Amino acid sequence: MFNRHLLVVAGLALVAGSAMAQGTYREDERNARQEQRIQEGLASGGITRREADMLQQQQREIHRAERRAAADGVVTREERMHIRYLQDRADQSINRLANNRHVN
């Protein structure tokens, strides 16, 4: 009985730790939406290949910040605020570039 309980607790801790390392559902959804908007802008011609590369670099910066924040198993309030700041900047960049009129 004790061993089974210990295994259940260890399993739950493992699942919770991996979920924390991956970020929250909201952050993951936001990252996915940003990636999709970049691809849509590239496909529609609203974003050039060079601009898409710059936006992808911003996305990599966000992913690195998320990994660094979760590395110790605890994402602090300051780390969450920094990640949101980076995501807000990326949103602004995507909007600005997607709505920029390219003159041929």
matplotlib code that plots the C-alpha trace (Angstrom):
import matplotlib.pyplot as plt

x = [0.0, 2.7, 4.7, 1.7, 1.0, 4.6, 4.5, 1.3, 2.7, 6.0, 4.1, 2.0, 5.1, 6.7, 3.6, 3.4, 7.1, 7.0, 3.8, 5.6, 8.7, 6.5, 4.7, 1.1, -1.7, -2.3, 1.3, 1.5, -1.7, -0.4, 2.9, 1.0, -1.2, 1.8, 3.5, 0.4, 0.0, 3.6, 3.0, -0.3, 1.4, 4.2, 1.7, -0.4, 2.6, 1.9, 5.2, 8.4, 10.8, 13.3, 10.6, 9.4, 13.0, 13.2, 9.8, 10.9, 14.0, 11.7, 9.8, 13.1, 13.9, 10.6, 11.1, 14.6, 13.2, 10.5, 13.1, 15.4, 12.5, 11.4, 14.9, 14.8, 11.3, 9.7, 8.6, 8.6, 6.2, 9.1, 9.9, 6.3, 6.2, 9.3, 7.9, 4.6, 6.7, 8.5, 5.2, 3.7, 6.6, 6.3, 2.6, 3.3, 6.0, 3.7, 0.9, 3.2, 4.8, 1.6, -0.2, 2.7, 2.0, 4.8, 5.3, 6.6]
y = [0.0, 2.4, 1.8, 2.3, 5.6, 6.7, 5.8, 7.8, 10.9, 10.6, 10.3, 13.4, 15.3, 14.3, 15.4, 18.7, 19.4, 18.7, 20.8, 23.7, 23.3, 23.6, 26.7, 27.3, 26.5, 30.2, 30.9, 27.9, 29.0, 32.5, 31.2, 29.0, 31.9, 34.1, 31.4, 31.0, 34.8, 34.9, 32.0, 33.6, 37.0, 35.3, 33.3, 36.4, 38.6, 41.0, 39.9, 39.4, 36.5, 38.8, 40.2, 36.6, 35.6, 38.6, 37.6, 34.0, 35.2, 37.0, 33.7, 31.9, 34.5, 33.9, 30.1, 30.6, 32.9, 30.3, 27.5, 29.6, 30.5, 26.9, 25.5, 25.6, 24.3, 27.6, 30.4, 33.6, 36.5, 38.6, 35.8, 35.6, 39.3, 39.3, 36.5, 38.4, 41.6, 39.6, 38.2, 41.7, 43.0, 40.1, 40.8, 44.5, 43.5, 41.0, 43.6, 46.4, 44.3, 42.5, 45.8, 47.5, 48.2, 46.9, 48.9, 46.9]
z = [0.0, 1.0, -2.2, -4.4, -2.7, -3.1, -6.8, -7.3, -5.5, -7.4, -10.7, -9.9, -9.1, -12.3, -14.3, -12.5, -13.1, -16.8, -17.2, -15.4, -17.5, -20.7, -19.5, -19.0, -21.4, -22.0, -22.8, -25.1, -26.9, -27.3, -28.8, -31.2, -32.3, -32.9, -34.9, -37.0, -37.6, -38.8, -41.3, -42.4, -43.0, -44.9, -47.1, -47.8, -48.6, -45.8, -44.2, -46.2, -45.7, -44.0, -41.6, -40.9, -40.0, -37.5, -36.0, -35.7, -33.9, -31.4, -30.9, -30.2, -27.6, -25.9, -25.9, -24.4, -21.7, -20.9, -20.6, -18.4, -16.2, -15.7, -15.4, -11.6, -11.4, -10.2, -12.5, -10.4, -10.9, -12.4, -14.8, -15.9, -16.3, -18.5, -20.7, -21.1, -22.0, -24.7, -26.0, -26.1, -28.0, -30.5, -30.9, -31.7, -34.2, -35.9, -36.1, -37.3, -40.0, -41.2, -41.6, -43.2, -46.9, -49.0, -52.2, -55.1]

ax = plt.figure().add_subplot(projection="3d")
ax.plot(x, y, z, "-o")
ax.set_aspect("equal")
plt.show()
